[in-house]
């Protein structure tokens, strides 16, 4: 039976490869991993860890899941994400979508964006099992709060931060989930969600059902203090924001920041260097500053990582980032996305 013998040989080879990968983890300088600091909400980390990719698998059309292993200390909270430094140097933020009780690994997933900025394509096409990645975090700007009831809305890959929340809800908690996507095949972790939901799930695949009826979602109102969580495309989040009833609290997790360009032209004085730059309506502060000071540090250019944060000496800032706390916004800004509310800012640069 040559076919059966071939299958047995291939299965044995796969098992040996997995054992070798496991030995590499446990025998490498990554094991044991030094303890990471406790997560701090909304603050960038200076400390990083290098983890090993032990799984790189397709879990839905256009969606890849990564399992990153190494010894971890402490549990991460639902809604947290990792800053992942890709081999090219790009930094991308991915929500943790595994089990918060699992302290031996991190699981993230990303959808391929063909016309994006290159990060998702690198994850899909260039990463593989056995490679090491630098990660920072976890950080959490989308924490699960205590509430009498919950309404969750996820669009496609937006299920990733919400899935751990469903796993973490106490037994008997009252909740419901609207999960929508272009097709069922493109919706990652749908089977996992269906098992957890037990009748509290509405699935809307646009090729079968059309657009989700968000008016019906809140047609009967919600209890006072209900927490509404939404993650997905910008249009979906805007639509949910418009419909959230009074008495509910809304929590959004964005894939990307609000546009950094757009608005009146203004000037930025770089006090320490003695220069002044003009920021046009179609430009960012970061681009204008780097034209004068090319060594200015930056990374994600999306208001997530905090690398381009600078101290503001004068002027009012229109903050468009998804990172800084209210206290931090009092005297600093992220150059990549935020702008001036008036016609002038003074930075300590």
FENWO-V326816 format. One record per pair of residues at least 24 apart in sequence whose C-alpha atoms are under 7 Angstrom apart, sorted by sequence separation. I is the first residue (numbers start at 1). J is the second residue. If there is no record, write none. Layout:
BEGIN
i:j
I:J
I:J
END
This chain:
BEGIN
i:j
76:100
149:173
150:174
151:175
152:176
153:177
154:178
155:179
156:180
176:200
177:201
178:202
179:203
180:204
181:205
182:206
183:207
221:245
224:248
225:249
260:284
309:333
310:334
316:340
317:341
75:100
149:174
150:175
151:176
152:177
153:178
154:179
155:180
156:181
175:200
176:201
177:202
178:203
179:204
180:205
181:206
182:207
309:334
316:341
75:101
149:175
150:176
151:177
152:178
153:179
154:180
155:181
214:240
308:334
309:335
316:342
92:119
308:335
75:103
306:334
308:336
74:103
90:119
315:344
73:103
315:345
72:103
156:187
157:188
303:334
314:345
315:346
72:104
180:212
314:346
71:104
303:336
313:346
70:104
302:336
303:337
312:346
313:347
69:104
70:105
301:336
302:337
312:347
313:348
36:72
69:105
311:347
312:348
33:70
35:72
36:73
68:105
69:106
310:347
311:348
32:70
33:71
35:73
67:105
68:106
31:70
32:71
33:72
67:106
68:107
30:70
31:71
67:107
66:107
67:108
66:108
65:108
66:109
65:109
64:109
65:110
257:302
63:109
64:110
111:157
256:302
257:303
63:110
64:111
86:133
63:111
85:133
62:111
63:112
85:134
286:335
62:112
84:134
85:135
285:335
286:336
84:135
285:336
83:135
84:136
284:336
82:135
83:136
284:337
82:136
83:137
285:339
82:137
82:138
81:138
82:139
80:138
81:139
80:139
81:140
64:124
80:140
79:140
80:141
76:138
80:142
258:320
79:142
97:160
257:320
79:143
96:160
97:161
100:164
257:321
78:143
79:144
95:160
96:161
99:164
257:322
78:144
95:161
97:163
98:164
97:164
56:128
56:129
158:231
55:129
158:232
266:340
53:128
54:129
157:232
271:346
53:129
54:130
150:226
151:227
152:228
153:229
154:230
155:231
156:232
260:336
267:343
268:344
269:345
270:346
271:347
272:348
273:349
53:130
148:225
149:226
150:227
151:228
152:229
153:230
154:231
155:232
260:337
266:343
267:344
268:345
269:346
270:347
271:348
272:349
52:130
53:131
147:225
148:226
149:227
150:228
151:229
152:230
153:231
154:232
155:233
259:337
260:338
266:344
267:345
268:346
269:347
270:348
271:349
52:131
53:132
147:226
270:349
52:132
147:227
51:132
52:133
50:132
51:133
79:161
50:133
51:134
78:161
79:162
50:134
49:134
50:135
48:134
49:135
78:164
48:135
49:136
78:165
48:136
47:136
45:136
45:137
42:139
39:137
41:139
42:140
39:138
40:139
41:140
42:141
39:139
41:141
21:130
142:253
61:185
62:186
60:185
61:186
63:188
60:186
60:187
60:188
59:188
91:299
92:300
90:299
91:300
90:300
44:305
44:306
43:323
42:323
43:324
42:324
42:325
END
